[in-house]
Amino acid sequence: MANSRGQLKDMRRDDLKPEKEKESNDVQSTMASTLPMAAIFTRNKMIGWTAVLFSVQGWLSETEAQKAAASTPGYLSIGMALMSLGVAYMPLFMPPSGGAGQAGSSTGTGVPPPVPSA
């Protein structure tokens, strides 16, 4: 249908139009919650730092509407990302336990100690 200026009227229903803000927020929150878990399971430092960057970016770019609709607050995702970094760097501060001179003692693949002869 044309209006008085000769332009066509948009006949699409408003409730069927995609919401780009909601969709981008869902992707952002998914990445902010998934990356820390991947970093914890793999103990990969690069994934941990990426999780920190995603969560800080998501927290700083939150709008009031996103804060109201979010299931978790932004600072919680930052806490999870920092915890994933802590898990990734844990072997630096708390090395795995095991004998100093025993090769493979923590994995069970080392040579067994010699048995005394009777």
C-alpha positions as CSV (number, residue, x, y, z in Angstrom):
1,M,0.0,0.0,0.0
2,A,1.3,3.4,-0.8
3,N,0.9,6.4,1.5
4,S,0.4,10.0,0.4
5,R,4.1,10.5,-0.4
6,G,4.1,7.5,-2.8
7,Q,6.2,5.4,-0.4
8,L,5.3,1.8,0.4
9,K,4.1,1.1,3.9
10,D,5.9,-1.7,5.8
11,M,3.2,-4.4,6.1
12,R,5.3,-6.7,8.4
13,R,4.1,-7.4,11.9
14,D,6.2,-5.8,14.6
15,D,6.1,-8.8,16.8
16,L,7.7,-11.0,14.1
17,K,10.8,-8.7,13.6
18,P,14.0,-10.2,15.0
19,E,15.5,-8.5,18.0
20,K,19.2,-8.0,17.3
21,E,20.1,-6.7,20.8
22,K,18.6,-9.8,22.5
23,E,20.4,-12.1,20.1
24,S,23.8,-10.5,20.5
25,N,23.3,-10.5,24.3
26,D,22.6,-14.2,24.3
27,V,25.8,-14.9,22.3
28,Q,27.8,-12.7,24.6
29,S,26.4,-14.3,27.8
30,T,27.0,-17.8,26.3
31,M,30.6,-17.0,25.5
32,A,31.1,-15.4,28.9
33,S,29.8,-18.6,30.7
34,T,31.2,-21.2,28.3
35,L,34.8,-20.0,27.9
36,P,35.7,-20.2,31.7
37,M,34.4,-23.8,31.8
38,A,36.5,-24.7,28.8
39,A,39.6,-23.1,30.3
40,I,39.1,-25.0,33.6
41,F,38.6,-28.4,31.9
42,T,41.6,-28.0,29.6
43,R,43.8,-25.8,31.8
44,N,44.5,-23.7,28.8
45,K,45.8,-20.2,29.7
46,M,44.9,-18.7,26.3
47,I,41.2,-19.7,26.7
48,G,41.3,-18.3,30.3
49,W,42.5,-14.9,29.1
50,T,40.0,-14.9,26.3
51,A,37.3,-15.6,28.9
52,V,38.5,-12.7,31.0
53,L,38.4,-10.3,28.0
54,F,34.9,-11.5,26.9
55,S,33.5,-11.2,30.4
56,V,34.9,-7.7,31.0
57,Q,33.7,-6.5,27.6
58,G,30.2,-7.9,28.3
59,W,30.1,-6.3,31.7
60,L,31.2,-2.9,30.5
61,S,28.8,-2.9,27.5
62,E,25.7,-3.9,29.5
63,T,22.7,-1.6,29.2
64,E,20.0,-1.2,31.9
65,A,17.6,-3.4,29.9
66,Q,20.2,-6.2,29.6
67,K,20.9,-5.9,33.3
68,A,17.3,-6.4,34.1
69,A,16.9,-9.4,31.7
70,A,20.2,-11.1,32.5
71,S,20.1,-14.3,34.5
72,T,23.5,-13.7,36.1
73,P,25.2,-10.3,36.9
74,G,28.2,-9.2,34.9
75,Y,30.6,-9.3,37.8
76,L,29.8,-13.0,38.4
77,S,31.0,-13.9,34.9
78,I,34.2,-11.9,35.6
79,G,34.7,-13.9,38.8
80,M,34.3,-17.2,36.9
81,A,36.8,-16.1,34.3
82,L,39.3,-15.1,36.9
83,M,38.8,-18.5,38.6
84,S,39.5,-20.2,35.3
85,L,42.8,-18.3,35.1
86,G,43.6,-19.4,38.7
87,V,43.0,-23.0,37.7
88,A,45.2,-22.7,34.6
89,Y,48.1,-21.1,36.6
90,M,47.7,-23.4,39.6
91,P,50.6,-25.7,38.7
92,L,53.0,-22.7,38.9
93,F,52.2,-21.9,42.5
94,M,51.3,-25.4,43.7
95,P,53.3,-28.0,41.8
96,P,52.0,-31.5,41.6
97,S,53.1,-33.7,44.5
98,G,55.5,-36.5,44.0
99,G,59.0,-37.6,44.9
100,A,61.8,-35.4,43.7
101,G,63.9,-38.2,42.3
102,Q,61.2,-40.6,41.1
103,A,60.4,-40.2,37.5
104,G,56.8,-40.7,36.7
105,S,55.7,-41.2,40.3
106,S,52.6,-39.1,39.9
107,T,51.4,-40.9,36.8
108,G,52.3,-44.5,37.8
109,T,54.5,-45.1,34.8
110,G,57.9,-45.0,36.5
111,V,60.1,-47.9,37.2
112,P,59.2,-49.8,40.4
113,P,61.8,-49.8,43.2
114,P,64.1,-52.8,43.4
115,V,63.0,-55.7,45.5
116,P,65.5,-56.8,48.1
117,S,66.8,-60.4,47.6
118,A,66.0,-62.9,50.3
